[in-house]
Structures are given as C-alpha cells and as structure tokens.
C-alpha cells in the first residue's frame, strides 16, 4: 500500500487518468472516520444529480438505501422520545400534542435530509448533492463547522463551489477520499490555491506545500 509520507518524506503522486482513475492515488490520511465503506456494486444510484460531462465518469459514490432512509426517519424521533422519557422520568409527554408535532417534524426532516444525501467522485472531481468542483483546480479551501459536521468549503477556478463538504462522510469511503485528497494536494502544490492554516492542519498538508493564508 502506497502512502504520501514514506519515511517522513512527502511525495506528490501522479494525476490519475480521468476516465479510468488509474493509477489510483495513495492512501490519504483520515481523522474524521475510520470506517471502510465501499461503493455499492449490487445496485445503481437512484436518480443521481448530473455529474461533470467532460471530466470522466463517476468512480465512487454514496447514497442512502431506502431501508436506511426509513431507519433514520423512525430512529431519530425514537431517540428523542427515549431521551424525553428518561429526562422527565415517565411518559407524560405522550399526552402532549406539541411534543408529537415536534417528533413529526424531526421525522420529516430526517426523511428529507437522507433523501438528498449524495456524494460522488471521479478522478478529477467531487460532488455533494448537485454541486461539484474540479479537485485539481481548487483556488480556495476553508475548514468550518456546520452544525455537528466538520466540513470543507471548496471553490474551483471556474467559480463552482461546494459550501458544506462533510469530511466524515467522504472519509467513510476511503477510496473516494483518496481520489479527493490527491486532487486537493495537487491544487495546493500548484500555488494557485488559497488554503487556510486550519484547513491545512485538518487535512495534514505539509506547510512547505503551496502557499498559505490566514
């Protein structure tokens, strides 16, 4: 298995072929997730958003299955109800219609949220929802927190933006993250990418690579 830091020395790997993704990038460092999910091979995506037309095919993707969507829709309200039961020491909330409205809203939000969950990557691009960027032409990278999610805010040379790119989500699929990370490194190394110190630290990018701004 190839890594970016053999014996402590940084090595910028080659750009993969846009159509085949070969050679596959080295193993990228991960802090947000140690999961090892893989792109499904027993099913195809359900109504995925359009991908870039000229940057190669989708190589890795993630989308909730219908059963997982229902589990989230039912499971989150159940967790809230269980918490309420433990906090008040009983089931008084059962007769509170306002609490039932809250549970319904939570279930609806989860159903909507998981229905639009989509992440995909090609050799040269990454997509979250309908938004995508060219990972080898990034001009701005920032780290932020969106609710409970640690995210990147990405912008490429054509002005395309992914505003809330979930690190835990993408790192859960190591092969997808490898593709994305390699593009990020090449963008930083080009000297044309404005990356914050915090983003550089979170992504474990050497200080000597490219340029850094506050």
C-alpha positions in Angstrom: 0.0 0.0 0.0 1.4 3.4 -1.1 1.4 6.3 1.3 2.1 10.1 0.9 4.8 10.2 3.5 7.3 7.3 3.0 9.9 7.6 5.8 8.7 11.0 6.7 9.3 12.5 3.2 6.3 14.0 1.3 5.8 12.7 -2.3 3.3 14.2 -4.7 1.8 11.3 -6.7 0.8 11.4 -10.3 -2.6 12.7 -11.6 -4.8 9.6 -12.4 -6.4 9.1 -15.8 -9.7 11.0 -15.9 -11.5 8.0 -17.4 -10.1 5.1 -15.6 -8.9 6.6 -12.3 -5.5 4.8 -12.7 -3.1 4.8 -11.1 -5.2 5.0 -8.0 -3.9 7.6 -5.5 -2.1 6.6 -2.4 -3.9 6.1 0.9 -4.9 9.5 2.2 -4.7 10.4 5.9 -8.0 10.3 7.8 -9.0 11.9 11.1 -12.8 12.1 10.9 -13.7 8.4 10.2 -12.1 5.0 10.4 -15.0 3.3 8.6 -14.3 1.3 5.5 -17.4 1.7 3.4 -17.2 0.9 -0.3 -19.1 2.0 -3.3 -22.1 -0.4 -3.9 -21.6 -3.0 -6.6 -25.0 -4.7 -6.2 -27.2 -1.7 -7.1 -27.1 1.5 -9.1 -27.8 5.1 -7.8 -31.4 6.3 -7.6 -31.8 9.5 -9.6 -28.3 10.9 -9.0 -27.7 14.6 -9.9 -25.9 15.3 -13.1 -22.1 14.8 -13.0 -19.5 16.7 -14.9 -19.7 15.9 -18.6 -16.0 16.3 -19.6 -14.0 15.2 -16.5 -14.5 11.4 -16.6 -17.1 9.1 -15.1 -18.2 8.6 -11.6 -15.8 6.2 -9.9 -17.1 6.2 -6.3 -20.4 7.2 -4.8 -22.6 7.1 -1.7 -26.4 7.3 -1.3 -28.7 6.1 1.4 -30.7 2.9 0.6 -34.5 3.1 1.1 -34.3 1.0 4.2 -31.6 3.2 5.8 -33.7 6.2 5.0 -36.7 4.8 6.9 -34.5 3.8 9.8 -33.3 7.4 10.1 -36.8 8.7 9.7 -38.1 6.5 12.5 -35.0 6.2 14.6 -34.3 9.9 15.3 -37.8 10.6 16.7 -37.5 7.4 18.8 -34.2 8.6 20.3 -35.7 12.0 21.1 -38.8 10.3 22.7 -36.5 8.0 24.8 -34.5 11.0 26.0 -37.6 12.8 27.0 -38.8 9.7 28.9 -35.6 9.4 30.8 -35.3 13.1 31.5 -38.8 13.5 32.9 -38.9 10.1 34.4 -42.0 8.9 32.7 -44.3 9.1 29.7 -46.1 12.4 30.4 -45.0 13.6 27.0 -47.4 11.1 25.4 -50.4 13.4 26.2 -48.5 16.5 24.9 -49.7 17.1 21.4 -46.9 19.7 20.9 -44.3 17.1 21.5 -45.9 14.8 18.9 -45.7 17.7 16.4 -42.0 18.0 17.3 -41.4 14.3 16.7 -43.3 14.5 13.4 -41.2 17.4 12.2 -38.0 15.6 13.2 -39.1 12.6 11.2 -40.0 14.7 8.2 -36.6 16.5 8.3 -34.7 13.2 8.5 -36.7 11.8 5.6 -36.0 14.9 3.5 -32.3 15.0 4.6 -31.5 11.4 3.8 -33.4 11.5 0.6 -31.0 14.1 -0.8 -27.8 12.6 0.6 -25.5 12.1 -2.3 -21.7 12.2 -2.6 -19.7 11.1 -5.6 -16.2 11.4 -7.0 -14.4 10.9 -10.3 -10.7 11.0 -10.9 -10.8 14.8 -11.3 -13.9 16.0 -9.4 -16.1 15.6 -6.4 -19.8 16.2 -5.9 -22.0 16.7 -2.8 -25.7 16.9 -3.7 -26.0 18.7 -7.1 -22.8 20.8 -6.5 -19.4 19.8 -7.8 -15.9 21.1 -8.2 -12.8 20.2 -10.1 -10.5 19.0 -7.3 -7.3 19.7 -9.4 -8.3 23.3 -10.0 -9.2 24.4 -6.5 -8.5 28.1 -5.7 -9.9 28.3 -2.2 -10.2 25.8 0.7 -11.6 26.6 4.1 -12.4 24.5 7.1 -15.6 25.1 9.0 -18.2 23.5 11.3 -21.8 23.1 10.0 -24.0 22.0 12.9 -22.4 18.8 14.2 -20.4 18.3 10.9 -16.8 19.3 10.3 -16.8 20.5 6.7 -14.6 22.0 3.9 -15.7 24.9 1.8 -14.3 24.4 -1.7 -14.1 26.7 -4.7 -12.5 25.9 -8.1 -11.1 28.1 -10.9 -14.4 28.2 -12.7 -16.2 29.7 -9.7 -18.0 26.5 -8.8 -18.5 25.9 -5.0 -19.3 23.1 -2.6 -20.2 25.0 0.5 -20.5 22.2 3.1 -18.4 19.2 2.1 -18.7 16.7 5.0 -15.3 15.3 6.0 -16.7 12.4 8.0 -19.0 11.4 5.1 -16.3 11.3 2.5 -13.6 9.7 4.7 -16.0 6.9 5.5 -15.4 5.7 1.9 -11.5 5.5 1.8 -11.3 5.0 -2.0 -13.4 8.1 -2.6 -11.4 10.1 -0.1 -8.1 9.0 -1.8 -9.4 10.5 -5.1 -10.4 13.7 -3.5 -7.3 14.2 -1.4 -5.0 13.7 -4.3 -6.7 16.5 -6.2 -6.6 18.8 -3.1 -2.8 18.2 -2.8 -2.2 19.0 -6.4 -4.3 22.1 -6.2 -2.3 23.3 -3.1 1.0 22.4 -4.8 0.2 24.5 -7.8 0.5 27.7 -5.8 -2.9 28.9 -7.1 -4.9 27.6 -4.1 -5.7 29.9 -1.1 -5.9 27.4 1.8 -6.3 28.5 5.4 -4.0 27.3 8.2 -6.8 25.5 9.9 -7.8 23.6 6.7 -4.1 22.7 6.1 -3.8 21.4 9.6 -7.0 19.3 9.4 -6.0 17.9 6.1 -2.4 17.2 7.3 -0.9 19.0 4.4 2.8 19.9 4.8 3.5 23.7 5.5 6.0 23.7 2.7 3.5 22.7 0.0 2.0 25.6 -2.0 1.0 28.9 -0.2 -0.9 29.6 3.0 -3.1 32.4 4.0 -5.0 33.3 7.2 
